[in-house]
Amino acid sequence: MISPTLPAELKAALDGKLQGFSRTDAAQRSQKISTTYRAGGGSGTIKSDADALAYALARMPATYAAVAASLNALTEIVPDLAPETLLDVGAGPGTASWAAAEAFSSLQDFTLLDANATLSRLALDLARDSTRLADCRYLPGDAGANLAEVSPADLVVASYVIGELREGDRRKLAETMWAKARHALVVIEPGTPAGYARILALRQQLIAAGAYVAAPCPHEKPCPLAAPDWCHFSQRLPRSQAHRQIKGAEVPFEDERYIYVALTRTPPATRAARVLAPPEVGKAEITAKLCSEQGVELAKVPRRDKAAYASARRWRWGDADLSES
């Protein structure tokens, strides 16, 4: 299991970029970019090196934390997965590649795809002195078009990218990503109802194409949740002083809400119920909302069952309950 915090090499590279960079200017640029994203826009508003750095300083920590948590969930269910090649689709500043490098020591070959040349320059600059990513390939230009031309990879990751596309383009990209994934595909989106809907559509499309769900779902059945409920998770991460200044925040941590799906070519040997919300710890019992192969259930673990209660006390939102597997 990897940490949700940025690796030391990446943090050092970002800190180096901060030298002489106005925090006030970074905060203003970051706010403008965030407003565009919330309005449904894409990375086209990131046009200069200063824009790219402001975006990375503001968003890389939270995006990294969400990708790290998603990859942790995959490796927990498929512990023998050892990919050697990676395709990072819509790579931006390279966040998902850094997380994948931490999650899989087996990775040797990294290919990053993104249409934004400014972000690609930053990604290569941040990776220049990395022991793992220094030789990564970054292909600027339309990710969908480039993806059709590149060789398949053991692992394909797409973080916070399908939301920038229209429905038809999302379906086409999903089909191509799955075709390029030899062993696994992981797609991460914001943990909003809209992000959940996009993940749900991609999940359904690729299950029909023969994919198996490794996480978060313990099955390939339709999602048992009904509106207004939706599946999403939360990852807490610490904020550095620079991060707080750029975000205009006072609290020393951030909670990133995200939703993901990890798909594999072969069915997982283990199926695990997933904790769908923060468990409620009472004096007599622990109550947790779980997604199981049978659907959504409310698990109640009495305090008198000491072993089960001790195990349930360690449950966190998003965890897999492997006790029954």
KAGIWO-V868790 format. One record per residue. N is the residue number from 1. SS is DSSP state (2 for helix, 1 for strand, 0 for the rest). BURIAL is I if it has 16 or more other ideal C-beta (glycine too) atoms within 10 Angstrom, else O. Layout:
BEGIN
n=N ss=SS burial=BURIAL
n=N ss=SS burial=BURIAL
END
This chain:
BEGIN
n=1 ss=0 burial=O
n=2 ss=0 burial=I
n=3 ss=0 burial=O
n=4 ss=0 burial=I
n=5 ss=0 burial=O
n=6 ss=0 burial=I
n=7 ss=0 burial=I
n=8 ss=2 burial=O
n=9 ss=2 burial=I
n=10 ss=2 burial=I
n=11 ss=2 burial=O
n=12 ss=2 burial=O
n=13 ss=2 burial=I
n=14 ss=2 burial=I
n=15 ss=2 burial=O
n=16 ss=2 burial=O
n=17 ss=2 burial=I
n=18 ss=2 burial=O
n=19 ss=0 burial=O
n=20 ss=0 burial=O
n=21 ss=0 burial=O
n=22 ss=0 burial=O
n=23 ss=2 burial=O
n=24 ss=2 burial=O
n=25 ss=2 burial=O
n=26 ss=2 burial=I
n=27 ss=2 burial=I
n=28 ss=2 burial=O
n=29 ss=2 burial=I
n=30 ss=2 burial=I
n=31 ss=2 burial=O
n=32 ss=2 burial=O
n=33 ss=2 burial=I
n=34 ss=2 burial=I
n=35 ss=2 burial=O
n=36 ss=2 burial=O
n=37 ss=2 burial=I
n=38 ss=2 burial=O
n=39 ss=0 burial=O
n=40 ss=0 burial=O
n=41 ss=0 burial=O
n=42 ss=0 burial=O
n=43 ss=2 burial=I
n=44 ss=2 burial=O
n=45 ss=2 burial=I
n=46 ss=0 burial=I
n=47 ss=0 burial=O
n=48 ss=0 burial=O
n=49 ss=2 burial=O
n=50 ss=2 burial=O
n=51 ss=2 burial=I
n=52 ss=2 burial=I
n=53 ss=2 burial=I
n=54 ss=2 burial=I
n=55 ss=2 burial=I
n=56 ss=2 burial=I
n=57 ss=2 burial=I
n=58 ss=2 burial=I
n=59 ss=2 burial=I
n=60 ss=2 burial=I
n=61 ss=2 burial=I
n=62 ss=2 burial=I
n=63 ss=2 burial=I
n=64 ss=2 burial=I
n=65 ss=2 burial=I
n=66 ss=2 burial=I
n=67 ss=2 burial=I
n=68 ss=2 burial=I
n=69 ss=2 burial=I
n=70 ss=2 burial=I
n=71 ss=2 burial=I
n=72 ss=2 burial=I
n=73 ss=2 burial=I
n=74 ss=2 burial=I
n=75 ss=2 burial=I
n=76 ss=2 burial=I
n=77 ss=2 burial=I
n=78 ss=0 burial=I
n=79 ss=0 burial=O
n=80 ss=0 burial=O
n=81 ss=0 burial=I
n=82 ss=0 burial=O
n=83 ss=0 burial=I
n=84 ss=0 burial=O
n=85 ss=1 burial=I
n=86 ss=1 burial=I
n=87 ss=1 burial=I
n=88 ss=1 burial=I
n=89 ss=1 burial=I
n=90 ss=0 burial=I
n=91 ss=0 burial=I
n=92 ss=0 burial=I
n=93 ss=0 burial=I
n=94 ss=0 burial=I
n=95 ss=2 burial=I
n=96 ss=2 burial=I
n=97 ss=2 burial=I
n=98 ss=2 burial=I
n=99 ss=2 burial=I
n=100 ss=2 burial=I
n=101 ss=2 burial=I
n=102 ss=2 burial=I
n=103 ss=2 burial=I
n=104 ss=0 burial=I
n=105 ss=0 burial=O
n=106 ss=0 burial=O
n=107 ss=0 burial=I
n=108 ss=0 burial=O
n=109 ss=1 burial=O
n=110 ss=1 burial=I
n=111 ss=1 burial=I
n=112 ss=1 burial=I
n=113 ss=1 burial=I
n=114 ss=1 burial=I
n=115 ss=0 burial=I
n=116 ss=0 burial=I
n=117 ss=2 burial=O
n=118 ss=2 burial=I
n=119 ss=2 burial=I
n=120 ss=2 burial=I
n=121 ss=2 burial=O
n=122 ss=2 burial=I
n=123 ss=2 burial=I
n=124 ss=2 burial=I
n=125 ss=2 burial=I
n=126 ss=2 burial=I
n=127 ss=2 burial=I
n=128 ss=0 burial=O
n=129 ss=0 burial=O
n=130 ss=0 burial=I
n=131 ss=0 burial=O
n=132 ss=0 burial=I
n=133 ss=0 burial=I
n=134 ss=0 burial=O
n=135 ss=0 burial=O
n=136 ss=0 burial=I
n=137 ss=1 burial=O
n=138 ss=1 burial=I
n=139 ss=1 burial=I
n=140 ss=1 burial=I
n=141 ss=0 burial=O
n=142 ss=0 burial=O
n=143 ss=2 burial=I
n=144 ss=2 burial=I
n=145 ss=2 burial=O
n=146 ss=2 burial=I
n=147 ss=2 burial=I
n=148 ss=2 burial=O
n=149 ss=2 burial=O
n=150 ss=0 burial=O
n=151 ss=0 burial=O
n=152 ss=0 burial=O
n=153 ss=1 burial=I
n=154 ss=1 burial=I
n=155 ss=1 burial=I
n=156 ss=1 burial=I
n=157 ss=1 burial=I
n=158 ss=1 burial=I
n=159 ss=1 burial=I
n=160 ss=0 burial=I
n=161 ss=0 burial=I
n=162 ss=2 burial=I
n=163 ss=2 burial=I
n=164 ss=2 burial=I
n=165 ss=0 burial=I
n=166 ss=0 burial=O
n=167 ss=2 burial=O
n=168 ss=2 burial=O
n=169 ss=2 burial=O
n=170 ss=2 burial=I
n=171 ss=2 burial=O
n=172 ss=2 burial=O
n=173 ss=2 burial=I
n=174 ss=2 burial=I
n=175 ss=2 burial=O
n=176 ss=2 burial=I
n=177 ss=2 burial=I
n=178 ss=2 burial=I
n=179 ss=2 burial=O
n=180 ss=2 burial=I
n=181 ss=1 burial=I
n=182 ss=1 burial=I
n=183 ss=1 burial=I
n=184 ss=1 burial=I
n=185 ss=1 burial=I
n=186 ss=1 burial=I
n=187 ss=1 burial=I
n=188 ss=1 burial=I
n=189 ss=1 burial=I
n=190 ss=1 burial=I
n=191 ss=0 burial=I
n=192 ss=0 burial=I
n=193 ss=2 burial=O
n=194 ss=2 burial=O
n=195 ss=2 burial=I
n=196 ss=2 burial=I
n=197 ss=2 burial=O
n=198 ss=2 burial=I
n=199 ss=2 burial=I
n=200 ss=2 burial=I
n=201 ss=2 burial=O
n=202 ss=2 burial=I
n=203 ss=2 burial=I
n=204 ss=2 burial=O
n=205 ss=2 burial=O
n=206 ss=2 burial=I
n=207 ss=2 burial=I
n=208 ss=2 burial=O
n=209 ss=0 burial=O
n=210 ss=0 burial=O
n=211 ss=0 burial=I
n=212 ss=1 burial=I
n=213 ss=1 burial=I
n=214 ss=1 burial=I
n=215 ss=1 burial=I
n=216 ss=0 burial=I
n=217 ss=0 burial=I
n=218 ss=0 burial=I
n=219 ss=0 burial=I
n=220 ss=0 burial=I
n=221 ss=0 burial=O
n=222 ss=0 burial=O
n=223 ss=0 burial=I
n=224 ss=0 burial=I
n=225 ss=0 burial=I
n=226 ss=0 burial=O
n=227 ss=0 burial=O
n=228 ss=0 burial=O
n=229 ss=0 burial=O
n=230 ss=0 burial=I
n=231 ss=0 burial=I
n=232 ss=0 burial=I
n=233 ss=1 burial=I
n=234 ss=1 burial=I
n=235 ss=1 burial=I
n=236 ss=1 burial=O
n=237 ss=1 burial=I
n=238 ss=1 burial=O
n=239 ss=0 burial=I
n=240 ss=0 burial=I
n=241 ss=2 burial=O
n=242 ss=2 burial=O
n=243 ss=2 burial=I
n=244 ss=2 burial=I
n=245 ss=2 burial=O
n=246 ss=2 burial=I
n=247 ss=2 burial=I
n=248 ss=0 burial=O
n=249 ss=0 burial=O
n=250 ss=0 burial=O
n=251 ss=0 burial=O
n=252 ss=0 burial=O
n=253 ss=1 burial=O
n=254 ss=1 burial=I
n=255 ss=1 burial=O
n=256 ss=1 burial=I
n=257 ss=1 burial=O
n=258 ss=1 burial=I
n=259 ss=1 burial=I
n=260 ss=1 burial=I
n=261 ss=1 burial=I
n=262 ss=1 burial=I
n=263 ss=1 burial=I
n=264 ss=1 burial=I
n=265 ss=0 burial=O
n=266 ss=0 burial=O
n=267 ss=0 burial=O
n=268 ss=0 burial=I
n=269 ss=0 burial=O
n=270 ss=0 burial=O
n=271 ss=0 burial=I
n=272 ss=0 burial=I
n=273 ss=1 burial=I
n=274 ss=1 burial=I
n=275 ss=1 burial=I
n=276 ss=0 burial=I
n=277 ss=0 burial=O
n=278 ss=0 burial=O
n=279 ss=0 burial=I
n=280 ss=1 burial=O
n=281 ss=1 burial=O
n=282 ss=0 burial=O
n=283 ss=0 burial=O
n=284 ss=0 burial=O
n=285 ss=1 burial=I
n=286 ss=1 burial=I
n=287 ss=1 burial=O
n=288 ss=1 burial=I
n=289 ss=1 burial=I
n=290 ss=1 burial=I
n=291 ss=1 burial=I
n=292 ss=1 burial=I
n=293 ss=0 burial=O
n=294 ss=0 burial=O
n=295 ss=1 burial=O
n=296 ss=1 burial=I
n=297 ss=1 burial=O
n=298 ss=1 burial=O
n=299 ss=1 burial=I
n=300 ss=1 burial=O
n=301 ss=1 burial=I
n=302 ss=1 burial=O
n=303 ss=0 burial=I
n=304 ss=0 burial=O
n=305 ss=0 burial=O
n=306 ss=2 burial=O
n=307 ss=2 burial=O
n=308 ss=2 burial=O
n=309 ss=2 burial=I
n=310 ss=2 burial=O
n=311 ss=2 burial=O
n=312 ss=2 burial=I
n=313 ss=2 burial=O
n=314 ss=0 burial=O
n=315 ss=0 burial=I
n=316 ss=0 burial=O
n=317 ss=0 burial=I
n=318 ss=0 burial=I
n=319 ss=0 burial=I
n=320 ss=1 burial=I
n=321 ss=1 burial=I
n=322 ss=2 burial=O
n=323 ss=2 burial=O
n=324 ss=2 burial=O
n=325 ss=0 burial=O
END
